[in-house]
Amino acid sequence: MATKLLLITFAICRLIVTVGLTVDPTELLRLVVDGQLSVDPSDVDTASKDFGLMSRAEPLAVLHPGSAQDVARLVRAAYSSAHGFTVSARGHGHSINGQAQTNNGVVIEMSGGGSSGRVMSRLRSGSGRVSEKDVLRSTLEYGLAPKSWTDYLYLSVGGTLSNAGISGQAFNHGPQISSVDELDVVTGRGELLTCSEEKNSELFHAVLGGLGQFGIITRARIALEPAPQRVRWIRVLYSNFSAFTKDQEFLISLHGQPSTHKFDYVEGFVIVDEGLINNWRSSFFSPSNPVKITSINSQGEIEGLLKKLDFVPTSVFTTDLPYVDFLDRVHKAEMKLRSKGLWDVPHPWLNLFVPNQGFLTSTRGCSRVFWAIRQAGPSSFTP
Ligand SMILES: Cc1cc2nc3c(=O)[nH]c(=O)nc-3n(C[C@H](O)[C@H](O)[C@H](O)COP(=O)(O)OP(=O)(O)OC[C@H]3O[C@@H](n4cnc5c(N)ncnc54)[C@H](O)[C@@H]3O)c2cc1C
């Protein structure tokens, strides 16, 4: 305890020396935590940046919480502070525009390890700090997996639940926030509350998709289902955007059908030009690459479904692979881009929800979307 206090005192002294403080340092000094309050320049630098690399905000300190109580202690200190200071939760920092940053406040580093939680019957209970990959790893030990995913697994559970968690399964199960049973949340006053549909339901619904503005998730209980062992991954090419969106609409309209009469996962990607930037997910291919193109060899219902679609007939690429490899496919592309120095670059991304009502299948809608894609580069479409 004495060593901890000494370290914190040292940290606060450094704060006073190096930063023009808006926070009374004694307020932070009073904070005794199970984890660590750090002013280490490399911690501060990491917390100042995100995946977008387009905005920078330097916190005074970074909290590596040792428990949910640590998160509550810090938020309580900020709430009752005479001068006030801001607190921001940071998961894996994959935001695009500084959403997890704070200037002259304290960033809580939610992804600093910790237990990956327990699997209880068909529900999973884990801390808000673990990554989606950790969740997959621990649930698969029981032959189970969450129902809905993001395309990329190196995101924190708390971070994705604060957004939505959308991918090719969303048409079947909704975004990830639809499969949450219960949360532990630290509120703006620093109370640690359990919430669900039945208990503290306003808080529950505010925090899910709440961009970290309504509370900090410290534990999440998520619905699971039996995990498939393998995936048949079928990719086809369209030369007509309108046909592509019509087929996506058709495929998601099958969501009430028995599992043999629909696909489990539907997603699209627009390739404007060949090239590394446009192939960053490397899961898509070009008609000028004949090696990857095979003929349809699927049987039964799958073949029947494919026959109803309007893609370029010779452009079917089928792969059978383990479920884990399918879910982790973007990581392979990440490794390739990292090796070429193309991962840690600015990412001016834009996410849009475009309502149905025929916009994407209309000529006007298509031409607008195509204009935007030409300016922007790689674009994925999740129906
Ligand atoms: C390569 C890549 C692929 C992606 N693919 C998808 C996809 O397929 N589907 C999809 O939906 N999204 C996708 N995203 C977006 C991603 O889900 C969000 O950016 C998500 O917020 C990132 O999680 P993170 O842990 O990195 O969050 P951070 O950037 O650390 O934080 C994001 C927001 O959540 C808040 N926050 C973080 N932790 C908590 C917590 N415990 N409690 C409360 N608030 C918290 C932060 O304050 C911030 O506002 C992708 C992002 C990348 C970089």
The ligand as a MOL file (V3000), in Angstrom:
LIG
                    3D

  0  0  0     0  0            999 V3000
M  V30 BEGIN CTAB
M  V30 COUNTS 53 58 0 0 0
M  V30 BEGIN ATOM
M  V30 1 C -10.6060 -3.1690 -38.8770 0
M  V30 2 C -11.9170 -2.8160 -38.2340 0
M  V30 3 C -13.0450 -3.5550 -38.5550 0
M  V30 4 C -14.2720 -3.2580 -37.9660 0
M  V30 5 N -15.3480 -4.0060 -38.2970 0
M  V30 6 C -16.5340 -3.7460 -37.7130 0
M  V30 7 C -17.6730 -4.5370 -38.0100 0
M  V30 8 O -17.6090 -5.4760 -38.8080 0
M  V30 9 N -18.8300 -4.2450 -37.3820 0
M  V30 10 C -18.9340 -3.2230 -36.4690 0
M  V30 11 O -20.0040 -3.0290 -35.9110 0
M  V30 12 N -17.8740 -2.4490 -36.1970 0
M  V30 13 C -16.7010 -2.6830 -36.7860 0
M  V30 14 N -15.6290 -1.8820 -36.5040 0
M  V30 15 C -15.8390 -0.7380 -35.6230 0
M  V30 16 C -15.6790 -1.1350 -34.1770 0
M  V30 17 O -16.6790 -2.0300 -33.7640 0
M  V30 18 C -15.7770 0.0730 -33.2890 0
M  V30 19 O -14.8440 1.0380 -33.6920 0
M  V30 20 C -15.5400 -0.2980 -31.8230 0
M  V30 21 O -15.8880 0.7750 -30.9930 0
M  V30 22 C -14.0980 -0.6220 -31.6220 0
M  V30 23 O -13.9390 -1.2250 -30.3660 0
M  V30 24 P -12.6860 -0.7870 -29.5060 0
M  V30 25 O -12.6040 -1.7210 -28.3620 0
M  V30 26 O -11.4760 -0.6440 -30.3150 0
M  V30 27 O -13.2820 0.6210 -28.9880 0
M  V30 28 P -12.5730 2.0100 -28.6620 0
M  V30 29 O -12.1380 2.7240 -29.8910 0
M  V30 30 O -11.5590 1.8020 -27.6250 0
M  V30 31 O -13.8510 2.7490 -28.0640 0
M  V30 32 C -14.9760 3.0030 -28.8770 0
M  V30 33 C -16.0660 3.7440 -28.0880 0
M  V30 34 O -16.5670 2.8880 -27.0740 0
M  V30 35 C -16.3360 3.4570 -25.7970 0
M  V30 36 N -15.9610 2.3590 -24.9020 0
M  V30 37 C -14.8780 1.5280 -24.9840 0
M  V30 38 N -14.9330 0.6020 -24.0080 0
M  V30 39 C -16.0630 0.8530 -23.3190 0
M  V30 40 C -16.6700 0.2470 -22.2010 0
M  V30 41 N -16.1340 -0.8130 -21.5920 0
M  V30 42 N -17.8350 0.7730 -21.7540 0
M  V30 43 C -18.4170 1.8400 -22.3450 0
M  V30 44 N -17.8800 2.4540 -23.4170 0
M  V30 45 C -16.7280 1.9680 -23.8830 0
M  V30 46 C -15.2370 4.4810 -25.9840 0
M  V30 47 O -15.2850 5.5070 -25.0180 0
M  V30 48 C -15.5410 4.9990 -27.3800 0
M  V30 49 O -16.5780 5.9370 -27.3620 0
M  V30 50 C -14.3860 -2.1690 -37.0600 0
M  V30 51 C -13.2580 -1.4170 -36.7310 0
M  V30 52 C -12.0310 -1.7460 -37.3100 0
M  V30 53 C -10.8400 -0.9220 -36.9710 0
M  V30 END ATOM
M  V30 BEGIN BOND
M  V30 1 1 1 2
M  V30 2 1 2 3
M  V30 3 2 2 52
M  V30 4 2 3 4
M  V30 5 1 4 5
M  V30 6 1 4 50
M  V30 7 2 5 6
M  V30 8 1 6 7
M  V30 9 1 6 13
M  V30 10 2 7 8
M  V30 11 1 7 9
M  V30 12 1 9 10
M  V30 13 2 10 11
M  V30 14 1 10 12
M  V30 15 2 12 13
M  V30 16 1 13 14
M  V30 17 1 14 15
M  V30 18 1 14 50
M  V30 19 1 15 16
M  V30 20 1 16 17
M  V30 21 1 16 18
M  V30 22 1 18 19
M  V30 23 1 18 20
M  V30 24 1 20 21
M  V30 25 1 20 22
M  V30 26 1 22 23
M  V30 27 1 23 24
M  V30 28 2 24 25
M  V30 29 1 24 26
M  V30 30 1 24 27
M  V30 31 1 27 28
M  V30 32 2 28 29
M  V30 33 1 28 30
M  V30 34 1 28 31
M  V30 35 1 31 32
M  V30 36 1 32 33
M  V30 37 1 33 34
M  V30 38 1 33 48
M  V30 39 1 34 35
M  V30 40 1 35 36
M  V30 41 1 35 46
M  V30 42 1 36 37
M  V30 43 1 36 45
M  V30 44 2 37 38
M  V30 45 1 38 39
M  V30 46 1 39 40
M  V30 47 2 39 45
M  V30 48 1 40 41
M  V30 49 2 40 42
M  V30 50 1 42 43
M  V30 51 2 43 44
M  V30 52 1 44 45
M  V30 53 1 46 47
M  V30 54 1 46 48
M  V30 55 1 48 49
M  V30 56 2 50 51
M  V30 57 1 51 52
M  V30 58 1 52 53
M  V30 END BOND
M  V30 END CTAB
M  END
